[in-house]
């Protein structure tokens, strides 16, 4: 048995802002994926995954009481007993949706009356899916927006206008240009929950709230508009401002060894860095107008190409 593939996701813009209802843009990232598989001989990793699925099964049994969604749980349990596990290349704790892909795979295989990608995806259906996924993914993170599984399940770019307003969107096709969006591997694991807690504590400060509502939200929204409309020149100007705001206000979310190269990108205009997900480790997202040059400047780091301008 091997189930369909579910891909990683990248939240290009909107990290933390979407918690406070500003815009976000999430895109599937097909370099990493996961699928449900069964085997009689389980490796150590597969055994861990299998055990995790059993805990998830117990969690879903309680979730059914919400009446928002029901699952074929007996079938799920039998499959787990038969050696089912989630075979995934998506790195965990990296901000690219490893738990989201698993949630999408379980919903796809076991949910009753599931909403499918093939039907007309009205706003109501998208919101219902997001709500279901938010509850399911809270098993992993304590609190979840439901966006990662939604992106993985639908495998299309999603524009988040606000908590209650989502829409599938198209992004400009990639060009053969010099510019790029890339991932920089911090080679450290990031944990979502502690980072979100730091953010929530900071939100108690009036000055921080004002910065989020004004600078952070404005630059994020401008970046999304520029990206979707292919305004590359304007995009880089806004990404630079966003990178500055994040460096000044989100220091705990940026791993210490990266503060210096973050600042140096802003000062030289060679590249701009921003958080990928909640930060604290995992990937850092980068934007550059000359990827070849950036690869030389950042030759001591592992970079992965995401999108070409």
N, C-alpha and C positions, 0 to 999 in steps of 0.2 A: 504493500500500500504506500502510495505517495500522493499527498494532497497538492493542490495548486500552490504556486509561489506567491508570497507576499513580500513586497519590497520595503526597504528602509525609506525614511523620509528625511527631508531637510527643511527646517523652518528657516526660510531665507531671511525673513524679517518678522519682528513681532514678539521675540522672546520677552517674557515678563509683561510686556505691554498688553498682550491678549488677556492676561489675568485681570487687568484693569480696563478692559474693553476698548483698546485701540486696535488698529488694523494689524493683520498678519497675512503672510503668504507662505504656504507650505507646498513643497514639490516632492514627487516621488524620486528616490535615488536608487537606480536599478543595479548599482554595483554590488549591493548587498541584498540578500533575500533569505527567507526561511520558508519551510514547508513541514507539515505534519508527516511523519513516517512511522512505520512499524518494523520492529526487528525482534527476532527471538534471542539474538546475542547482543546485549546492549554494552556499548563502551561506557567508560566512567562518566563522560559528559552526558551521554544519552540517558544513563541511569539517573543523573541529577535532574535532567529535564523531565523524565518520567515521574519522578517523585514530586517535582514542582507542579506537574499537571494534576496529580492526585490532590494536592493542597488547593489548587485552583478549582477542582471539581467540588470540593467541600464548600468553598466560597460561593460558587455559582448556585449551589443548592439553596443557600440563604438568600441570594439575590433574587431568586424566582418569586419570593414573597412580595417584591415590589410591584409585580404584575406588569412591568414594563416590557418584559421579554421572558420567553420560556425556552428551555433547551431540552433536547433528547438526552437527558442525563444518564439514563441507564446505558445507552449506546456509548456515550462518552466514557463511562466507567469501565465498560467491557473492553473498549479499545485500549485504555490505559493498562488494564490487567494483561492485555495481549502484547504489551511492549511498545506502546505508542510514545513518541517523543517529538519535540520540535527541533528539527535539524536546521540550524541557522548560521549564516556567515556574518550576521549583523553584530558588530561589537557591542557588548553591554556596557552601560555607563558612559556612552560616547555622544549622547544627544542626537542619535539618528533613528530612534524609535524601535529598539529591539523588542520591548514588551508590546508595543503597538502592533507589530507584525503578528505576534503570537495571538493577541486578542482577536485580530481580524481573522486569523485562520480558524480559531475555535468558533467564532460567530458564524463564519461561512459554512462550516461543516455541521454544526449541531443546533443552530437556532431554528425555532419553528417560525413560520410566517416571516422569513427574513426579507428585508428590503434588498433588492439586487441592483447591480450597476446598470443592468439593461433597461430598467424601467425609467420613466420620466422622473428625474430626481428633483422634486419640488423642494422648496425651502423647508417645509414641514418635515419631509422625509429625511433631509440632511440633519435637521435638528434632532429628530428622534434617534437617528443612528448615533449622532454625537453624544446624546444623553446616555444611551445604552452603553456605548464604548467607555464613556467617562466612569460609569459605575463598575464596569468590568475591569478597567485598567487600575482602578483605585486599589485593587488587590496588590499591585506592584509598588505603587508610589504613595499610597495614602491619599493623595488628592490628584485628580487628573482632569484635564480639559476634554479628553476624548478625541483630540485632534489627530494624534499620531495613528491610532488604529483606523480612524476615518480615512486618513490619507493613504494608508497602506491597503485598506479594503477596496477603496475606489480606484486607486492608482492613477489619479489625475491631480493636477495642481488645484489647490483650494484657496480661495480668497476669503479671509475672515474680515468682515466689515465691523462686526461687533459680536458679542456672545450669541445673540439671537439672529444673526444675519450672516449666513455663509453662502457661498456660491462656487460651483465649479468654474474654473477660468482657464483661458489659454495663455501660454507664455510665448514670447517671440521665438521663432526657431533659431537654433544656434548658428552662428556665423563662423567663418574661417579666420576670424580676426586675431589680434594679439592679446586682447583683453580676456579676463577669465574670472569666474568664481571658483575658489578652491577650498579644500579642507586642509588644515594644518593639524597634524597629530601631536597632541600634548604628551602622549605616552603615559598619561595618568588617568585613572578611573574617576569619573565625576559622579556624585550621588545627587539625585534630583531633590529629595526631600529637605536635606539641610540647607541647600541653596535657596529653595522657595521660602523656608523659614526665615532666613536672613532677610530676604526681600520683604516679607510680610512685616518683620520688625521695623525695617527701614521706612515702610509705608506709614508708620505711626508718626513720623516726623513730617511736619507741614511743608518744610522746604523741599524735602525729597518728593513728596506727593506733587508739589507744584512743578518740579522738574519733569516728572513722569508725564503729567497732564499736558505740559507745554512742550519743552524741548524734545524729550524722548518720543512722544507721540507724533509731533509735527514732522520730525526728521524721518521717523519710521514710515509714516503715511506718504511722505514725499518720495522716499526710496521705492515704495511699492508702486506708486503711480508711474515713476520714471521707468522702473523695470518692465512693467506690463506694457508700456507704450514705446519701449525701445529708445528712450531718451538717455543714451549712454553718458553723454557729457554731464548732464545735470545729475544723473545717478551718482557718478563718482564724487561730485561736490557734496551731495547729501549724505553719502556713505561716510565721507571724511568727518562730517559734523557728528554723525551718529557714533562713529568710532571714538571721537573725543568725549562725547557725553558718557559713553559706557566706561571709558578709562577713568574719567573723573568721579563717576558715581557708583560703579559696580566693581570696585577693586577686589572685594573678597571673592567674586565669581571668576576672576581672571587668575589662573595659577601664577604664583609669584615669579617663576623663571621667565614668564612671558610679558611682564610689564614693560621691560626695556625694548623688546622688538616691536611691541604694540605702539609705543610712543615713537619709536624711530620710523615706523611706516607713515605715521601722521606727519612727522616733520619733513621727511624726504619726499612725500607724495608717491613713493614707489608702490605702495600697497596699503590697504586699510584692513584692519582686523575687527571682527565683532563676535559676539557670543553665538555659539551654535547650540540651541537648547538652553538648559539652565546654567551651563558653565561649571566651574569647579574642577575641570579636567575634560577628558574626552577630546572631541574635535573643537577647533576654533575655526570660524569661517573667515575667508579672506577674499578681497576684491582687488584686482589689479588691472591696469591698462596695458601691462606688458608682462605676460606670464613667464616668458623665457628669462627676462631680466630678474623677475622675482625669484625664480627657481635658483638663480645664481646667488642672489643676496641671502636667501634662506636655505642655502645648500646643506646646512647642518640639521635640517628638519625634514620630516616626511610630509610631502604635499600630495594631494589627490585632486585631479581636475574634476569639477562638477559641471561647469557650463562655460561655453565660449562666446565672447562678444565679437 
